[in-house]
Amino acid sequence: MASLCPDDLIRQNVELASMPEIIVRLNQAVDDPYSTAKDISDIISEDPALSARLLRIVNSPFYGFPSQIDTISLAVTIVGTQQLRLLALASSTVRQFANLPNQFVTMETFWRHSFSAAVVARAIAKLAKEHDSEQYFIAGLLHDLGSLIIYSTIPTLAKEAINHARRKNCPLYEAERAIIGFDHAIVGSTLLRYWNIPEALIEAVACHHELGDTGVAAKQKAVSHLANVVADSINPGLLLYRQNLEPDPVAWELLGLESDSLDEALDDIEKEINEAISAFSLHSVA
């Protein structure tokens, strides 16, 4: 086992792991009880590219708001400060990681799986009548970021873990733990902790394979876990190899849902995934 820890990988990717300054300031403003909607709108408006991306997202068919949102101040009012903060984070992260070179997975494949998990997470959260389904979408979108850190930082160990998983016919996260000493979920959650992201999102990313302590951010973990399993099953061709992951029945119980609850919600899932990818301008990211 390599004598590494997740923090080592983050420290080796300082530039990549650094959150854009505009997002840092936005987070601080949203968390400040004395900040106003105008303060938050003014911060976002300082970055024309971010403003344009956010307006594209909130006006996309994926969100389906009934009327056009043509200013950031209106977006703050209609969408809400917390949700807009999360969308700004997601948009910036997609751009930051869009073209990270590695020898294991194309960025198109990686992000399609990530958006699949995000869309499924939002669908599950809505079925479970959870408020702020956007936070579940973002957790699904970011759940595998740790894989990109591993692939780009320790490619030799990453390849060894993939080969180990194939030989042993075990999930990749188990192989990563055996070969590296930790898995990509922990690397991803460590990165989000560096970013000072809300703890519930960190827990959702950390536990998307196994629920762990269900007393902490239980529903966020349950949604993230189920979304990952479902995303793997609906797009098996996006995997490095077919893992055949099984959902933890406790996750369904925590959400008060039956295992077949999603069947109807998944009827148009490919359309929704394509709409989400288009909303975030993934194909046009340079």
C-alpha positions as protocol buffer text, in pm:
chain_id: "A"
residue {
  index: 1
  type: MET
  ca { x: 0 y: 0 z: 0 }
}
residue {
  index: 2
  type: ALA
  ca { x: 134 y: 342 z: -89 }
}
residue {
  index: 3
  type: SER
  ca { x: 210 y: 576 z: 200 }
}
residue {
  index: 4
  type: LEU
  ca { x: -14 y: 852 z: 75 }
}
residue {
  index: 5
  type: CYS
  ca { x: -309 y: 1044 z: 214 }
}
residue {
  index: 6
  type: PRO
  ca { x: -580 y: 1233 z: 23 }
}
residue {
  index: 7
  type: ASP
  ca { x: -434 y: 1567 z: 131 }
}
residue {
  index: 8
  type: ASP
  ca { x: -109 y: 1477 z: -47 }
}
residue {
  index: 9
  type: LEU
  ca { x: -293 y: 1457 z: -379 }
}
residue {
  index: 10
  type: ILE
  ca { x: -469 y: 1787 z: -324 }
}
residue {
  index: 11
  type: ARG
  ca { x: -141 y: 1959 z: -234 }
}
residue {
  index: 12
  type: GLN
  ca { x: 12 y: 1827 z: -557 }
}
residue {
  index: 13
  type: ASN
  ca { x: -271 y: 1994 z: -750 }
}
residue {
  index: 14
  type: VAL
  ca { x: -267 y: 2336 z: -587 }
}
residue {
  index: 15
  type: GLU
  ca { x: -368 y: 2526 z: -899 }
}
residue {
  index: 16
  type: LEU
  ca { x: -645 y: 2283 z: -986 }
}
residue {
  index: 17
  type: ALA
  ca { x: -764 y: 2261 z: -627 }
}
residue {
  index: 18
  type: SER
  ca { x: -783 y: 2638 z: -584 }
}
residue {
  index: 19
  type: MET
  ca { x: -1136 y: 2766 z: -607 }
}
residue {
  index: 20
  type: PRO
  ca { x: -1181 y: 3073 z: -831 }
}
residue {
  index: 21
  type: GLU
  ca { x: -1167 y: 3394 z: -627 }
}
residue {
  index: 22
  type: ILE
  ca { x: -1515 y: 3497 z: -742 }
}
residue {
  index: 23
  type: ILE
  ca { x: -1661 y: 3175 z: -596 }
}
residue {
  index: 24
  type: VAL
  ca { x: -1473 y: 3226 z: -267 }
}
residue {
  index: 25
  type: ARG
  ca { x: -1622 y: 3574 z: -235 }
}
residue {
  index: 26
  type: LEU
  ca { x: -1966 y: 3449 z: -336 }
}
residue {
  index: 27
  type: ASN
  ca { x: -1954 y: 3177 z: -70 }
}
residue {
  index: 28
  type: GLN
  ca { x: -1852 y: 3428 z: 194 }
}
residue {
  index: 29
  type: ALA
  ca { x: -2134 y: 3662 z: 95 }
}
residue {
  index: 30
  type: VAL
  ca { x: -2400 y: 3390 z: 95 }
}
residue {
  index: 31
  type: ASP
  ca { x: -2283 y: 3270 z: 438 }
}
residue {
  index: 32
  type: ASP
  ca { x: -2281 y: 3625 z: 578 }
}
residue {
  index: 33
  type: PRO
  ca { x: -2619 y: 3697 z: 743 }
}
residue {
  index: 34
  type: TYR
  ca { x: -2570 y: 4069 z: 676 }
}
residue {
  index: 35
  type: SER
  ca { x: -2529 y: 4026 z: 300 }
}
residue {
  index: 36
  type: THR
  ca { x: -2816 y: 4136 z: 81 }
}
residue {
  index: 37
  type: ALA
  ca { x: -2940 y: 3996 z: -249 }
}
residue {
  index: 38
  type: LYS
  ca { x: -2786 y: 4303 z: -416 }
}
residue {
  index: 39
  type: ASP
  ca { x: -2446 y: 4227 z: -260 }
}
residue {
  index: 40
  type: ILE
  ca { x: -2456 y: 3875 z: -404 }
}
residue {
  index: 41
  type: SER
  ca { x: -2581 y: 3997 z: -741 }
}
residue {
  index: 42
  type: ASP
  ca { x: -2303 y: 4256 z: -756 }
}
residue {
  index: 43
  type: ILE
  ca { x: -2034 y: 3994 z: -688 }
}
residue {
  index: 44
  type: ILE
  ca { x: -2159 y: 3761 z: -962 }
}
residue {
  index: 45
  type: SER
  ca { x: -2198 y: 4051 z: -1206 }
}
residue {
  index: 46
  type: GLU
  ca { x: -1829 y: 4134 z: -1171 }
}
residue {
  index: 47
  type: ASP
  ca { x: -1757 y: 3822 z: -1376 }
}
residue {
  index: 48
  type: PRO
  ca { x: -1933 y: 3855 z: -1713 }
}
residue {
  index: 49
  type: ALA
  ca { x: -1846 y: 3499 z: -1819 }
}
residue {
  index: 50
  type: LEU
  ca { x: -1988 y: 3350 z: -1498 }
}
residue {
  index: 51
  type: SER
  ca { x: -2295 y: 3572 z: -1525 }
}
residue {
  index: 52
  type: ALA
  ca { x: -2358 y: 3457 z: -1882 }
}
residue {
  index: 53
  type: ARG
  ca { x: -2318 y: 3091 z: -1785 }
}
residue {
  index: 54
  type: LEU
  ca { x: -2559 y: 3123 z: -1492 }
}
residue {
  index: 55
  type: LEU
  ca { x: -2822 y: 3298 z: -1704 }
}
residue {
  index: 56
  type: ARG
  ca { x: -2786 y: 3026 z: -1968 }
}
residue {
  index: 57
  type: ILE
  ca { x: -2836 y: 2758 z: -1703 }
}
residue {
  index: 58
  type: VAL
  ca { x: -3141 y: 2911 z: -1534 }
}
residue {
  index: 59
  type: ASN
  ca { x: -3305 y: 2981 z: -1871 }
}
residue {
  index: 60
  type: SER
  ca { x: -3242 y: 2632 z: -2008 }
}
residue {
  index: 61
  type: PRO
  ca { x: -3516 y: 2374 z: -2070 }
}
residue {
  index: 62
  type: PHE
  ca { x: -3358 y: 2168 z: -1792 }
}
residue {
  index: 63
  type: TYR
  ca { x: -3476 y: 2421 z: -1532 }
}
residue {
  index: 64
  type: GLY
  ca { x: -3794 y: 2517 z: -1709 }
}
residue {
  index: 65
  type: PHE
  ca { x: -3869 y: 2847 z: -1538 }
}
residue {
  index: 66
  type: PRO
  ca { x: -4190 y: 2984 z: -1692 }
}
residue {
  index: 67
  type: SER
  ca { x: -4052 y: 3329 z: -1776 }
}
residue {
  index: 68
  type: GLN
  ca { x: -3722 y: 3462 z: -1904 }
}
residue {
  index: 69
  type: ILE
  ca { x: -3462 y: 3555 z: -1641 }
}
residue {
  index: 70
  type: ASP
  ca { x: -3250 y: 3819 z: -1808 }
}
residue {
  index: 71
  type: THR
  ca { x: -3049 y: 3968 z: -1520 }
}
residue {
  index: 72
  type: ILE
  ca { x: -2844 y: 3827 z: -1235 }
}
residue {
  index: 73
  type: SER
  ca { x: -3043 y: 4030 z: -982 }
}
residue {
  index: 74
  type: LEU
  ca { x: -3362 y: 3866 z: -1106 }
}
residue {
  index: 75
  type: ALA
  ca { x: -3192 y: 3525 z: -1093 }
}
residue {
  index: 76
  type: VAL
  ca { x: -3096 y: 3585 z: -729 }
}
residue {
  index: 77
  type: THR
  ca { x: -3457 y: 3675 z: -652 }
}
residue {
  index: 78
  type: ILE
  ca { x: -3621 y: 3387 z: -837 }
}
residue {
  index: 79
  type: VAL
  ca { x: -3367 y: 3108 z: -799 }
}
residue {
  index: 80
  type: GLY
  ca { x: -3244 y: 3205 z: -453 }
}
residue {
  index: 81
  type: THR
  ca { x: -2901 y: 3283 z: -316 }
}
residue {
  index: 82
  type: GLN
  ca { x: -2818 y: 2932 z: -195 }
}
residue {
  index: 83
  type: GLN
  ca { x: -2916 y: 2764 z: -521 }
}
residue {
  index: 84
  type: LEU
  ca { x: -2742 y: 3024 z: -734 }
}
residue {
  index: 85
  type: ARG
  ca { x: -2427 y: 2981 z: -524 }
}
residue {
  index: 86
  type: LEU
  ca { x: -2437 y: 2607 z: -593 }
}
residue {
  index: 87
  type: LEU
  ca { x: -2494 y: 2660 z: -964 }
}
residue {
  index: 88
  type: ALA
  ca { x: -2202 y: 2903 z: -976 }
}
residue {
  index: 89
  type: LEU
  ca { x: -1984 y: 2645 z: -800 }
}
residue {
  index: 90
  type: ALA
  ca { x: -2094 y: 2370 z: -1039 }
}
residue {
  index: 91
  type: SER
  ca { x: -2043 y: 2582 z: -1349 }
}
residue {
  index: 92
  type: SER
  ca { x: -1694 y: 2689 z: -1238 }
}
residue {
  index: 93
  type: THR
  ca { x: -1597 y: 2335 z: -1142 }
}
residue {
  index: 94
  type: VAL
  ca { x: -1705 y: 2192 z: -1477 }
}
residue {
  index: 95
  type: ARG
  ca { x: -1489 y: 2448 z: -1656 }
}
residue {
  index: 96
  type: GLN
  ca { x: -1197 y: 2398 z: -1417 }
}
residue {
  index: 97
  type: PHE
  ca { x: -1193 y: 2020 z: -1464 }
}
residue {
  index: 98
  type: ALA
  ca { x: -1327 y: 2004 z: -1819 }
}
residue {
  index: 99
  type: ASN
  ca { x: -1003 y: 1917 z: -1995 }
}
residue {
  index: 100
  type: LEU
  ca { x: -791 y: 1757 z: -1723 }
}
residue {
  index: 101
  type: PRO
  ca { x: -559 y: 1521 z: -1912 }
}
residue {
  index: 102
  type: ASN
  ca { x: -545 y: 1157 z: -1810 }
}
residue {
  index: 103
  type: GLN
  ca { x: -499 y: 821 z: -1977 }
}
residue {
  index: 104
  type: PHE
  ca { x: -805 y: 646 z: -1833 }
}
residue {
  index: 105
  type: VAL
  ca { x: -1125 y: 823 z: -1931 }
}
residue {
  index: 106
  type: THR
  ca { x: -1228 y: 1089 z: -2180 }
}
residue {
  index: 107
  type: MET
  ca { x: -1371 y: 1406 z: -2033 }
}
residue {
  index: 108
  type: GLU
  ca { x: -1689 y: 1358 z: -2234 }
}
residue {
  index: 109
  type: THR
  ca { x: -1735 y: 1014 z: -2078 }
}
residue {
  index: 110
  type: PHE
  ca { x: -1652 y: 1136 z: -1729 }
}
residue {
  index: 111
  type: TRP
  ca { x: -1889 y: 1430 z: -1739 }
}
residue {
  index: 112
  type: ARG
  ca { x: -2172 y: 1233 z: -1898 }
}
residue {
  index: 113
  type: HIS
  ca { x: -2161 y: 991 z: -1605 }
}
residue {
  index: 114
  type: SER
  ca { x: -2141 y: 1286 z: -1362 }
}
residue {
  index: 115
  type: PHE
  ca { x: -2439 y: 1462 z: -1520 }
}
residue {
  index: 116
  type: SER
  ca { x: -2629 y: 1132 z: -1526 }
}
residue {
  index: 117
  type: ALA
  ca { x: -2576 y: 1095 z: -1150 }
}
residue {
  index: 118
  type: ALA
  ca { x: -2672 y: 1460 z: -1099 }
}
residue {
  index: 119
  type: VAL
  ca { x: -2999 y: 1431 z: -1292 }
}
residue {
  index: 120
  type: VAL
  ca { x: -3089 y: 1104 z: -1119 }
}
residue {
  index: 121
  type: ALA
  ca { x: -3007 y: 1259 z: -779 }
}
residue {
  index: 122
  type: ARG
  ca { x: -3242 y: 1547 z: -847 }
}
residue {
  index: 123
  type: ALA
  ca { x: -3516 y: 1304 z: -956 }
}
residue {
  index: 124
  type: ILE
  ca { x: -3474 y: 1096 z: -640 }
}
residue {
  index: 125
  type: ALA
  ca { x: -3477 y: 1404 z: -417 }
}
residue {
  index: 126
  type: LYS
  ca { x: -3800 y: 1524 z: -578 }
}
residue {
  index: 127
  type: LEU
  ca { x: -3961 y: 1181 z: -536 }
}
residue {
  index: 128
  type: ALA
  ca { x: -3861 y: 1187 z: -169 }
}
residue {
  index: 129
  type: LYS
  ca { x: -4012 y: 1536 z: -143 }
}
residue {
  index: 130
  type: GLU
  ca { x: -3681 y: 1684 z: -34 }
}
residue {
  index: 131
  type: HIS
  ca { x: -3651 y: 2061 z: -50 }
}
residue {
  index: 132
  type: ASP
  ca { x: -3366 y: 2230 z: -238 }
}
residue {
  index: 133
  type: SER
  ca { x: -3320 y: 1946 z: -486 }
}
residue {
  index: 134
  type: GLU
  ca { x: -3038 y: 2155 z: -637 }
}
residue {
  index: 135
  type: GLN
  ca { x: -2799 y: 2055 z: -362 }
}
residue {
  index: 136
  type: TYR
  ca { x: -2858 y: 1690 z: -453 }
}
residue {
  index: 137
  type: PHE
  ca { x: -2795 y: 1767 z: -820 }
}
residue {
  index: 138
  type: ILE
  ca { x: -2463 y: 1934 z: -732 }
}
residue {
  index: 139
  type: ALA
  ca { x: -2355 y: 1643 z: -510 }
}
residue {
  index: 140
  type: GLY
  ca { x: -2425 y: 1405 z: -797 }
}
residue {
  index: 141
  type: LEU
  ca { x: -2236 y: 1626 z: -1039 }
}
residue {
  index: 142
  type: LEU
  ca { x: -1925 y: 1646 z: -820 }
}
residue {
  index: 143
  type: HIS
  ca { x: -1926 y: 1294 z: -673 }
}
residue {
  index: 144
  type: ASP
  ca { x: -1639 y: 1157 z: -886 }
}
residue {
  index: 145
  type: LEU
  ca { x: -1405 y: 1457 z: -894 }
}
residue {
  index: 146
  type: GLY
  ca { x: -1161 y: 1260 z: -681 }
}
residue {
  index: 147
  type: SER
  ca { x: -1113 y: 1015 z: -968 }
}
residue {
  index: 148
  type: LEU
  ca { x: -972 y: 1290 z: -1189 }
}
residue {
  index: 149
  type: ILE
  ca { x: -731 y: 1392 z: -912 }
}
residue {
  index: 150
  type: ILE
  ca { x: -613 y: 1031 z: -876 }
}
residue {
  index: 151
  type: TYR
  ca { x: -582 y: 973 z: -1251 }
}
residue {
  index: 152
  type: SER
  ca { x: -380 y: 1288 z: -1310 }
}
residue {
  index: 153
  type: THR
  ca { x: -161 y: 1272 z: -998 }
}
residue {
  index: 154
  type: ILE
  ca { x: -80 y: 904 z: -943 }
}
residue {
  index: 155
  type: PRO
  ca { x: -151 y: 736 z: -1279 }
}
residue {
  index: 156
  type: THR
  ca { x: 64 y: 429 z: -1208 }
}
residue {
  index: 157
  type: LEU
  ca { x: -127 y: 348 z: -889 }
}
residue {
  index: 158
  type: ALA
  ca { x: -455 y: 431 z: -1063 }
}
residue {
  index: 159
  type: LYS
  ca { x: -380 y: 178 z: -1336 }
}
residue {
  index: 160
  type: GLU
  ca { x: -280 y: -81 z: -1076 }
}
residue {
  index: 161
  type: ALA
  ca { x: -611 y: -27 z: -895 }
}
residue {
  index: 162
  type: ILE
  ca { x: -810 y: -64 z: -1218 }
}
residue {
  index: 163
  type: ASN
  ca { x: -628 y: -387 z: -1303 }
}
residue {
  index: 164
  type: HIS
  ca { x: -680 y: -514 z: -947 }
}
residue {
  index: 165
  type: ALA
  ca { x: -1054 y: -446 z: -976 }
}
residue {
  index: 166
  type: ARG
  ca { x: -1070 y: -637 z: -1303 }
}
residue {
  index: 167
  type: ARG
  ca { x: -875 y: -933 z: -1168 }
}
residue {
  index: 168
  type: LYS
  ca { x: -1074 y: -955 z: -847 }
}
residue {
  index: 169
  type: ASN
  ca { x: -1405 y: -857 z: -1010 }
}
residue {
  index: 170
  type: CYS
  ca { x: -1461 y: -602 z: -734 }
}
residue {
  index: 171
  type: PRO
  ca { x: -1579 y: -239 z: -739 }
}
residue {
  index: 172
  type: LEU
  ca { x: -1311 y: 12 z: -826 }
}
residue {
  index: 173
  type: TYR
  ca { x: -1340 y: 192 z: -494 }
}
residue {
  index: 174
  type: GLU
  ca { x: -1250 y: -130 z: -310 }
}
residue {
  index: 175
  type: ALA
  ca { x: -952 y: -180 z: -539 }
}
residue {
  index: 176
  type: GLU
  ca { x: -840 y: 181 z: -478 }
}
residue {
  index: 177
  type: ARG
  ca { x: -850 y: 122 z: -104 }
}
residue {
  index: 178
  type: ALA
  ca { x: -644 y: -195 z: -142 }
}
residue {
  index: 179
  type: ILE
  ca { x: -382 y: -44 z: -373 }
}
residue {
  index: 180
  type: ILE
  ca { x: -371 y: 326 z: -282 }
}
residue {
  index: 181
  type: GLY
  ca { x: -502 y: 320 z: 75 }
}
residue {
  index: 182
  type: PHE
  ca { x: -812 y: 531 z: 9 }
}
residue {
  index: 183
  type: ASP
  ca { x: -1068 y: 575 z: -266 }
}
residue {
  index: 184
  type: HIS
  ca { x: -1169 y: 855 z: -501 }
}
residue {
  index: 185
  type: ALA
  ca { x: -1472 y: 944 z: -289 }
}
residue {
  index: 186
  type: ILE
  ca { x: -1246 y: 1050 z: -3 }
}
residue {
  index: 187
  type: VAL
  ca { x: -1020 y: 1245 z: -237 }
}
residue {
  index: 188
  type: GLY
  ca { x: -1322 y: 1429 z: -378 }
}
residue {
  index: 189
  type: SER
  ca { x: -1464 y: 1510 z: -36 }
}
residue {
  index: 190
  type: THR
  ca { x: -1121 y: 1629 z: 79 }
}
residue {
  index: 191
  type: LEU
  ca { x: -1111 y: 1869 z: -216 }
}
residue {
  index: 192
  type: LEU
  ca { x: -1458 y: 2002 z: -130 }
}
residue {
  index: 193
  type: ARG
  ca { x: -1349 y: 2051 z: 231 }
}
residue {
  index: 194
  type: TYR
  ca { x: -1060 y: 2264 z: 106 }
}
residue {
  index: 195
  type: TRP
  ca { x: -1323 y: 2465 z: -80 }
}
residue {
  index: 196
  type: ASN
  ca { x: -1525 y: 2515 z: 239 }
}
residue {
  index: 197
  type: ILE
  ca { x: -1834 y: 2363 z: 79 }
}
residue {
  index: 198
  type: PRO
  ca { x: -2137 y: 2290 z: 303 }
}
residue {
  index: 199
  type: GLU
  ca { x: -2075 y: 1977 z: 510 }
}
residue {
  index: 200
  type: ALA
  ca { x: -2381 y: 1792 z: 380 }
}
residue {
  index: 201
  type: LEU
  ca { x: -2240 y: 1808 z: 26 }
}
residue {
  index: 202
  type: ILE
  ca { x: -1902 y: 1687 z: 147 }
}
residue {
  index: 203
  type: GLU
  ca { x: -2064 y: 1391 z: 322 }
}
residue {
  index: 204
  type: ALA
  ca { x: -2271 y: 1308 z: 13 }
}
residue {
  index: 205
  type: VAL
  ca { x: -1957 y: 1289 z: -201 }
}
residue {
  index: 206
  type: ALA
  ca { x: -1758 y: 1098 z: 63 }
}
residue {
  index: 207
  type: CYS
  ca { x: -2028 y: 834 z: 104 }
}
residue {
  index: 208
  type: HIS
  ca { x: -2158 y: 778 z: -246 }
}
residue {
  index: 209
  type: HIS
  ca { x: -2032 y: 418 z: -232 }
}
residue {
  index: 210
  type: GLU
  ca { x: -2120 y: 329 z: 128 }
}
residue {
  index: 211
  type: LEU
  ca { x: -2356 y: 519 z: 355 }
}
residue {
  index: 212
  type: GLY
  ca { x: -2142 y: 504 z: 669 }
}
residue {
  index: 213
  type: ASP
  ca { x: -2291 y: 682 z: 971 }
}
residue {
  index: 214
  type: THR
  ca { x: -2651 y: 738 z: 867 }
}
residue {
  index: 215
  type: GLY
  ca { x: -2699 y: 988 z: 1148 }
}
residue {
  index: 216
  type: VAL
  ca { x: -2493 y: 1247 z: 958 }
}
residue {
  index: 217
  type: ALA
  ca { x: -2642 y: 1404 z: 642 }
}
residue {
  index: 218
  type: ALA
  ca { x: -2832 y: 1077 z: 601 }
}
residue {
  index: 219
  type: LYS
  ca { x: -3064 y: 1176 z: 317 }
}
residue {
  index: 220
  type: GLN
  ca { x: -2789 y: 1351 z: 121 }
}
residue {
  index: 221
  type: LYS
  ca { x: -2577 y: 1036 z: 144 }
}
residue {
  index: 222
  type: ALA
  ca { x: -2869 y: 812 z: 50 }
}
residue {
  index: 223
  type: VAL
  ca { x: -2953 y: 1018 z: -260 }
}
residue {
  index: 224
  type: SER
  ca { x: -2590 y: 1039 z: -371 }
}
residue {
  index: 225
  type: HIS
  ca { x: -2539 y: 664 z: -324 }
}
residue {
  index: 226
  type: LEU
  ca { x: -2851 y: 564 z: -515 }
}
residue {
  index: 227
  type: ALA
  ca { x: -2783 y: 817 z: -792 }
}
residue {
  index: 228
  type: ASN
  ca { x: -2436 y: 674 z: -849 }
}
residue {
  index: 229
  type: VAL
  ca { x: -2567 y: 317 z: -867 }
}
residue {
  index: 230
  type: VAL
  ca { x: -2850 y: 413 z: -1103 }
}
residue {
  index: 231
  type: ALA
  ca { x: -2621 y: 623 z: -1324 }
}
residue {
  index: 232
  type: ASP
  ca { x: -2387 y: 324 z: -1356 }
}
residue {
  index: 233
  type: SER
  ca { x: -2676 y: 100 z: -1456 }
}
residue {
  index: 234
  type: ILE
  ca { x: -2833 y: 331 z: -1716 }
}
residue {
  index: 235
  type: ASN
  ca { x: -2502 y: 410 z: -1887 }
}
residue {
  index: 236
  type: PRO
  ca { x: -2278 y: 104 z: -1835 }
}
residue {
  index: 237
  type: GLY
  ca { x: -2074 y: 193 z: -2141 }
}
residue {
  index: 238
  type: LEU
  ca { x: -1934 y: 493 z: -1953 }
}
residue {
  index: 239
  type: LEU
  ca { x: -1756 y: 276 z: -1698 }
}
residue {
  index: 240
  type: LEU
  ca { x: -1394 y: 164 z: -1710 }
}
residue {
  index: 241
  type: TYR
  ca { x: -1551 y: -180 z: -1673 }
}
residue {
  index: 242
  type: ARG
  ca { x: -1891 y: -307 z: -1565 }
}
residue {
  index: 243
  type: GLN
  ca { x: -1899 y: -298 z: -1184 }
}
residue {
  index: 244
  type: ASN
  ca { x: -2255 y: -422 z: -1121 }
}
residue {
  index: 245
  type: LEU
  ca { x: -2294 y: -211 z: -809 }
}
residue {
  index: 246
  type: GLU
  ca { x: -2586 y: -292 z: -582 }
}
residue {
  index: 247
  type: PRO
  ca { x: -2777 y: -23 z: -392 }
}
residue {
  index: 248
  type: ASP
  ca { x: -2785 y: -37 z: -15 }
}
residue {
  index: 249
  type: PRO
  ca { x: -3150 y: -108 z: 85 }
}
residue {
  index: 250
  type: VAL
  ca { x: -3104 y: 127 z: 380 }
}
residue {
  index: 251
  type: ALA
  ca { x: -3077 y: 416 z: 133 }
}
residue {
  index: 252
  type: TRP
  ca { x: -3430 y: 354 z: 6 }
}
residue {
  index: 253
  type: GLU
  ca { x: -3556 y: 327 z: 365 }
}
residue {
  index: 254
  type: LEU
  ca { x: -3394 y: 655 z: 467 }
}
residue {
  index: 255
  type: LEU
  ca { x: -3579 y: 830 z: 184 }
}
residue {
  index: 256
  type: GLY
  ca { x: -3909 y: 650 z: 240 }
}
residue {
  index: 257
  type: LEU
  ca { x: -3905 y: 510 z: -113 }
}
residue {
  index: 258
  type: GLU
  ca { x: -3943 y: 169 z: -272 }
}
residue {
  index: 259
  type: SER
  ca { x: -3668 y: 34 z: -497 }
}
residue {
  index: 260
  type: ASP
  ca { x: -3896 y: 60 z: -802 }
}
residue {
  index: 261
  type: SER
  ca { x: -4004 y: 417 z: -725 }
}
residue {
  index: 262
  type: LEU
  ca { x: -3772 y: 560 z: -989 }
}
residue {
  index: 263
  type: ASP
  ca { x: -3900 y: 357 z: -1282 }
}
residue {
  index: 264
  type: GLU
  ca { x: -4143 y: 618 z: -1412 }
}
residue {
  index: 265
  type: ALA
  ca { x: -3910 y: 909 z: -1331 }
}
residue {
  index: 266
  type: LEU
  ca { x: -3639 y: 754 z: -1549 }
}
residue {
  index: 267
  type: ASP
  ca { x: -3856 y: 739 z: -1863 }
}
residue {
  index: 268
  type: ASP
  ca { x: -3712 y: 1064 z: -2001 }
}
residue {
  index: 269
  type: ILE
  ca { x: -3380 y: 1051 z: -1820 }
}
residue {
  index: 270
  type: GLU
  ca { x: -3160 y: 1062 z: -2131 }
}
residue {
  index: 271
  type: LYS
  ca { x: -3342 y: 1373 z: -2251 }
}
residue {
  index: 272
  type: GLU
  ca { x: -3290 y: 1539 z: -1913 }
}
residue {
  index: 273
  type: ILE
  ca { x: -2922 y: 1443 z: -1906 }
}
residue {
  index: 274
  type: ASN
  ca { x: -2873 y: 1596 z: -2252 }
}
residue {
  index: 275
  type: GLU
  ca { x: -3057 y: 1911 z: -2141 }
}
residue {
  index: 276
  type: ALA
  ca { x: -2835 y: 1940 z: -1833 }
}
residue {
  index: 277
  type: ILE
  ca { x: -2518 y: 1897 z: -2039 }
}
residue {
  index: 278
  type: SER
  ca { x: -2641 y: 2160 z: -2282 }
}
residue {
  index: 279
  type: ALA
  ca { x: -2738 y: 2396 z: -1998 }
}
residue {
  index: 280
  type: PHE
  ca { x: -2387 y: 2384 z: -1856 }
}
residue {
  index: 281
  type: SER
  ca { x: -2238 y: 2432 z: -2204 }
}
residue {
  index: 282
  type: LEU
  ca { x: -2023 y: 2124 z: -2155 }
}
residue {
  index: 283
  type: HIS
  ca { x: -1969 y: 2066 z: -2527 }
}
residue {
  index: 284
  type: SER
  ca { x: -1843 y: 2420 z: -2575 }
}
residue {
  index: 285
  type: VAL
  ca { x: -1601 y: 2428 z: -2280 }
}
residue {
  index: 286
  type: ALA
  ca { x: -1253 y: 2507 z: -2408 }
}
